[in-house]
Amino acid sequence: MTERAAETNSVSISPPRRRGWRRGIVVTLALLVLAAGIGIHLARRGVVSAEASRSAASAVPVSVASATRQDVPVFLVGLGTVQATFTVGIHTQVDGKLQDVFFKEGQHVKKGDVLAKIDPRLFQAALDQAKAKKMQDAAQLVSLQKDLARFQALGAKGYETQQNLDQQQSKVEAMKATLAADEAQIETAQTQLDYTDIRAPSDGRMGVRLIDPGNVIRASDTASIAMLVLTQPAAVMFTLPADTLDNVREAQARGEVEVIAYDRDNKRALSTGTLATIDNMMDPATATYKLKATFANADEKLWPGEFVNARLLVDMRRDALTVPDAAIQRGPNSLFTWVIGDDNTATMKPVKVGPSVGGATVVTSGLEVGERVVTGGQYKLRKGAPVSISDKVPDDSAS
């Protein structure tokens, strides 16, 4: 009885275990099918996969610009100083007390304007004395001429010797010479008197007054009363490297060469003029040569003694291919730029460049018109790297 009962129990327990195992497989398959359905559903609704998210996150943000053609002026830039056309120290030409000063500091004056006056009384007295001496000698000449007439009348009748006649004639001639000397003395005294009015030798602007009225000044003094400068027109003296001389001379042979004066920061144009002359020798110590440009300077933006950057136009590149300066990178062997393809991936291209003007660099080879070049974010790029184009790109120097 016992053995049969055991067999009966073993047979009755096995079938439920098998059914549970099969049920688990079915549930697992159902869950897999459900997960696949959910995945397909989410994909259809635009949910980005983890792999796609990682790909988008790895795109390098860059700013780009297109290679374009334009006319590019070619400049040579040299540091120079502004010079006035006319610079003179106002001095006295006679000794005396400075009586008056008639100009104001910074005033524009015309040629011939009276700027200051020396006490004229001594010079007026000297002129009066010279005139009186002339009148005295003129009266004596009249007397001598009358005596000569009488001698000549007596000589004609044989009552006077030729010797006495010749002596009287010589006295008349000597007095005439004395009168000529008197006239010269008057002119000298008049000139000395005129010099008591110190006049402007040229148009220009007066500087700071250095001597006040009441001081005794002399013609031999080195100190001036003030400085007078003529800044319209003005000149700029600047230097260029010796290897640019041929380019400058070729430009000069074609006609007038334009020169633009910029401020010390090389950002603001002050005035436009023309090249006046090239110095006739090089400086062997610095391998440079001097040039002089003239400017109308009607607004007086060029101030004597000011440092400026002179840009000399030597050539004009017509229809040149250009890119922004920031697009040109320097590699270990040559210059290159990053180019963005149609698939928004970066490719490194070696380039050859010409001059750079106004933030644009001329590219002589390596690029085509319309190609997109990277102007910001280059330091994060690698060959074939995906990019995202943005106007707001982090500063490369901070990366």
C-alpha atoms as one frame of an Amber mdcrd trajectory, in Angstrom:
protein
   0.000   0.000   0.000   2.680   2.329   0.812   4.629   1.848  -2.434   1.523
   2.369  -4.562   0.635   5.535  -2.736   4.084   6.895  -3.425   3.890   6.144
  -7.088   0.469   7.704  -7.256   1.768  10.907  -5.631   4.773  11.162  -7.970
   2.615  10.913 -11.037   0.172  13.537  -9.850   2.875  16.207  -9.077   4.949
  16.230 -12.375   2.397  17.692 -14.818   1.933  21.030 -12.930   5.729  21.684
 -12.906   5.978  21.270 -16.644   3.041  23.590 -17.193   4.713  26.324 -15.035
   7.928  26.131 -17.039   6.060  26.494 -20.311   4.091  29.408 -18.927   7.325
  31.231 -18.023   8.647  30.889 -21.577   5.430  32.302 -22.972   5.522  35.270
 -20.584   9.131  36.003 -21.471   8.389  35.960 -25.181   5.420  38.227 -24.626
   7.558  40.715 -22.726  10.182  40.732 -25.490   7.515  41.351 -28.102   6.075
  44.149 -25.970   9.500  45.761 -25.531  10.141  45.594 -29.262   6.780  47.203
 -29.925   7.447  49.952 -27.458  10.860  50.569 -29.067   9.355  50.775 -32.527
   6.669  53.095 -31.223   9.163  55.401 -29.547  11.363  55.419 -32.621   8.405
  56.357 -34.761   7.649  59.258 -32.422  11.134  60.732 -32.970  12.917  59.662
 -29.827  16.694  59.816 -30.509  18.684  56.719 -29.657  21.555  56.853 -27.244
  24.014  56.356 -30.057  22.522  59.235 -32.039  22.620  61.427 -28.941  26.294
  60.708 -28.474  26.938  61.540 -32.142  25.113  64.858 -31.895  26.943  65.723
 -28.698  30.321  65.144 -30.386  29.689  67.723 -33.190  32.139  70.637 -32.819
  30.516  74.104 -32.800  32.267  76.378 -35.319  31.692  79.658 -37.114  32.233
  79.745 -40.855  32.592  82.190 -43.745  32.651  81.742 -47.510  35.656  82.371
 -49.744  34.754  85.350 -51.950  36.336  87.449 -54.667  36.920  91.169 -54.250
  39.348  93.958 -55.110  42.067  94.129 -52.464  44.364  97.145 -52.033  47.961
  96.299 -51.123  49.520  98.621 -48.554  52.967  99.076 -47.083  52.816 100.366
 -43.511  55.515 102.424 -41.821  55.695 104.327 -38.540  56.192 108.056 -39.011
  55.924 111.480 -37.408  53.919 114.506 -38.450  55.852 117.607 -39.460  54.568
 121.114 -40.007  55.185 122.677 -43.402  56.636 125.740 -41.713  58.106 125.929
 -38.192  59.845 129.050 -36.905  60.786 130.492 -33.545  59.665 134.096 -33.145
  62.760 136.133 -32.241  63.636 139.806 -32.069  66.096 141.247 -34.591  67.014
 144.221 -32.386  67.910 144.585 -28.724  65.418 146.227 -26.399  62.615 145.861
 -23.920  59.634 143.742 -24.968  56.891 146.312 -24.720  53.772 144.434 -25.882
  52.628 141.002 -27.048  49.600 141.055 -29.345  48.938 137.379 -30.057  47.012
 134.817 -28.024  48.389 131.356 -27.458  46.981 128.972 -30.057  45.778 131.826
 -32.274  45.825 131.549 -36.052  47.761 134.463 -37.551  48.418 135.726 -41.061
  51.735 136.578 -42.624  52.699 140.149 -41.671  50.553 140.364 -38.533  52.282
 142.213 -35.673  52.914 139.686 -32.926  54.953 141.769 -30.453  56.623 145.164
 -30.109  60.019 146.334 -28.827  60.326 149.781 -27.194  60.942 151.945 -30.317
  62.101 155.248 -28.798  65.848 154.793 -29.202  65.422 153.558 -32.765  63.149
 156.473 -33.620  65.782 158.896 -32.275  68.480 157.225 -34.379  66.320 157.640
 -37.472  65.684 161.297 -36.729  69.400 161.877 -36.233  70.216 160.234 -39.575
  67.656 162.384 -41.357  69.054 165.550 -39.744  72.564 164.633 -40.813  71.376
 164.215 -44.366  69.710 167.635 -44.340  72.923 169.180 -43.030  75.048 167.573
 -45.721  72.522 168.502 -48.400  72.790 172.182 -47.408  76.578 171.986 -47.525
  76.412 170.411 -50.982  74.367 173.364 -52.229  77.038 175.734 -50.938  79.819
 173.752 -52.585  77.960 173.605 -55.871  77.569 177.414 -55.845  81.292 177.818
 -55.163  82.038 175.467 -58.048  79.867 177.560 -60.363  81.822 180.698 -59.449
  85.143 178.934 -59.943  84.024 177.751 -63.340  82.990 181.292 -64.342  86.333
 182.736 -63.275  88.198 179.916 -64.956  86.417 180.614 -68.215  87.780 184.205
 -68.076  91.256 183.071 -67.147  91.115 184.382 -63.573  91.221 180.987 -61.829
  93.636 178.139 -62.125  92.593 174.683 -63.265  93.957 173.188 -60.042  91.583
 175.201 -57.858  88.749 174.327 -60.207  89.494 170.606 -59.905  89.722 170.782
 -56.111  86.334 172.472 -55.892  84.854 169.848 -58.182  86.196 167.064 -55.939
  84.628 168.692 -52.859  81.243 168.637 -54.566  81.616 164.981 -55.529  82.716
 164.055 -51.990  79.665 165.734 -50.534  77.427 163.868 -52.936  78.981 160.619
 -51.657  78.366 161.768 -48.080  74.717 162.339 -48.913  74.492 158.812 -50.336
  75.976 157.496 -47.077  73.438 159.561 -45.168  70.664 157.990 -47.197  71.982
 154.513 -46.359  72.148 155.434 -42.693  68.533 156.543 -42.810  67.518 153.244
 -44.390  69.397 151.358 -41.694  67.765 153.354 -38.920  64.346 152.912 -40.548
  64.887 149.158 -40.775  65.939 148.998 -37.118  62.810 150.908 -36.214  60.658
 148.578 -38.325  62.187 145.610 -36.530  60.657 146.858 -33.284  57.398 145.493
 -34.711  57.871 141.719 -34.623  55.721 140.322 -37.447  54.587 136.832 -38.428
  56.823 135.490 -41.215  54.072 133.126 -42.390  50.512 132.050 -41.818  50.154
 129.581 -38.986  49.196 128.849 -35.411  50.980 130.411 -32.456  52.286 128.274
 -29.633  52.738 128.953 -25.931  54.250 132.359 -25.065  57.698 131.857 -23.542
  58.689 135.482 -22.775  56.460 138.040 -21.109  56.334 141.796 -21.776  58.776
 143.844 -19.721  61.757 141.565 -20.312  64.808 142.874 -22.148  65.480 140.668
 -25.164  68.370 140.594 -27.603  68.847 139.431 -31.161  71.492 136.976 -29.960
  69.115 135.226 -27.534  68.495 131.542 -28.296  65.116 131.510 -26.553  62.177
 132.465 -28.723  59.120 134.472 -27.750  56.910 131.672 -29.119  56.815 129.066
 -31.896  54.823 129.530 -35.088  53.826 126.433 -37.074  51.977 126.036 -40.365
  50.038 122.758 -40.349  48.078 123.221 -43.574  49.450 121.422 -45.474  51.267
 118.965 -43.222  53.877 116.313 -43.950  54.585 112.845 -42.564  58.089 111.394
 -42.519  58.082 107.595 -42.238  60.350 104.625 -42.923  59.949 101.335 -44.790
  62.157  98.227 -45.054  64.773  98.299 -47.796  63.268  95.342 -49.671  60.106
  97.366 -50.433  61.900 100.068 -52.417  61.314  98.499 -55.834  57.588  98.165
 -55.152  57.346 101.809 -54.118  59.273 103.054 -57.127  57.120 100.982 -59.495
  53.992 102.443 -57.916  55.428 105.948 -58.201  56.214 105.377 -61.882  52.520
 104.625 -62.499  51.408 107.981 -61.072  50.540 109.562 -57.760  50.865 107.159
 -54.831  48.164 107.449 -52.171  49.195 107.533 -48.524  46.709 107.228 -45.650
  47.708 108.344 -42.163  46.259 106.239 -39.328  46.437 106.843 -35.596  48.941
 105.047 -33.344  46.511 102.155 -32.786  46.263 101.730 -36.571  42.460 101.777
 -36.364  41.281 105.290 -37.282  42.152 107.045 -40.541  43.227 110.644 -39.906
  43.961 112.023 -43.368  44.691 111.041 -46.966  47.586 112.463 -48.947  50.173
 111.606 -51.579  53.788 110.482 -51.601  56.018 113.508 -52.107  59.526 112.076
 -52.219  61.780 109.121 -51.428  65.031 109.829 -49.621  68.154 109.500 -51.754
  69.943 107.003 -49.523  69.383 103.975 -47.282  70.179 103.750 -43.593  72.628
 100.807 -43.467  72.252 100.464 -39.695  68.519  99.675 -39.873  68.138  98.589
 -43.533  65.377 101.158 -44.001  64.803 104.276 -46.055  62.790 107.442 -45.464
  59.763 108.704 -47.354  57.820 111.950 -47.135  54.094 112.288 -47.776  52.079
 115.515 -47.872  48.526 116.032 -46.619  46.135 118.963 -47.061  45.189 118.562
 -43.373  42.239 120.937 -43.709  40.745 119.694 -40.431  44.136 119.713 -38.654
  43.800 116.120 -37.483  47.538 115.727 -38.092  49.421 117.471 -35.301  53.144
 118.277 -35.507  55.221 115.739 -33.584  52.435 113.134 -33.527  53.259 109.486
 -34.252  51.138 107.975 -37.030  51.044 104.834 -39.155  51.466 105.685 -42.827
  49.800 103.233 -45.247  51.223 103.530 -48.733  49.107 102.037 -51.537  51.466
 100.211 -53.890  49.063  97.915 -55.762  45.441  96.847 -56.243  44.652  93.122
 -56.527  41.614  92.880 -58.785  39.055  90.094 -58.218  41.241  88.329 -55.638
  40.008  85.308 -53.676  39.825  86.246 -49.994  38.917  84.711 -46.644  38.823
  86.238 -43.149  42.204  86.405 -41.427  40.955  84.062 -38.690  40.485  81.250
 -41.220  44.218  80.985 -41.924  46.031  78.633 -39.543  49.746  77.890 -39.277
  50.791  74.253 -39.287  54.219  72.689 -38.723  55.003  72.716 -42.449  52.690
  75.241 -44.087  49.587  77.368 -43.766  46.206  75.667 -43.899  42.512  76.243
 -43.358  39.628  74.051 -42.246  36.980  73.607 -44.948  33.441  72.405 -44.196
  31.973  69.995 -46.750  28.362  69.481 -47.761  28.061  66.738 -45.101  29.122
  69.226 -42.409  32.452  67.531 -41.721  35.798  69.293 -41.486  38.691  68.820
 -43.902  42.146  70.393 -43.598  43.403  72.082 -46.780  46.877  73.607 -47.262
  46.785  77.101 -48.763  49.117  79.777 -50.086  48.320  83.347 -49.225  49.102
  86.870 -50.334  48.737  90.160 -48.448  46.244  90.719 -45.647  44.227  93.951
 -45.663  41.345  95.061 -43.498  40.758  91.684 -41.871  40.785  89.752 -45.170
  43.637  87.600 -46.490  44.248  86.951 -50.185  44.422  83.206 -50.983  46.513
  82.484 -54.066  45.978  78.699 -54.121  44.229  75.907 -52.227  40.633  77.176
 -52.179  37.739  77.753 -54.547  35.102  80.465 -54.540  32.187  79.657 -52.248
  33.962  77.073 -50.080  33.107  77.401 -46.417  36.068  77.964 -44.140  36.145
  77.825 -40.352  36.770  81.165 -38.647  36.212  80.071 -35.040  36.531  76.831
 -33.058  39.438  75.396 -35.080  41.363  74.042 -32.099  38.749  71.392 -31.386
  38.622  70.100 -34.943  40.000  66.829 -36.255  40.005  65.450 -39.763  36.496
  64.294 -40.679  34.999  65.636 -37.456  31.295  66.553 -37.631  30.550  70.217
 -36.985  27.610  72.337 -36.006  27.607  75.873 -37.417  26.937  78.590 -34.875
  27.499  82.325 -34.595  28.403  81.952 -30.923  31.565  79.910 -30.764  33.661
  79.644 -27.586  36.987  81.470 -27.682  39.669  79.108 -28.991  42.253  80.515
 -26.659  40.213  79.370 -23.676  40.034  75.757 -24.837
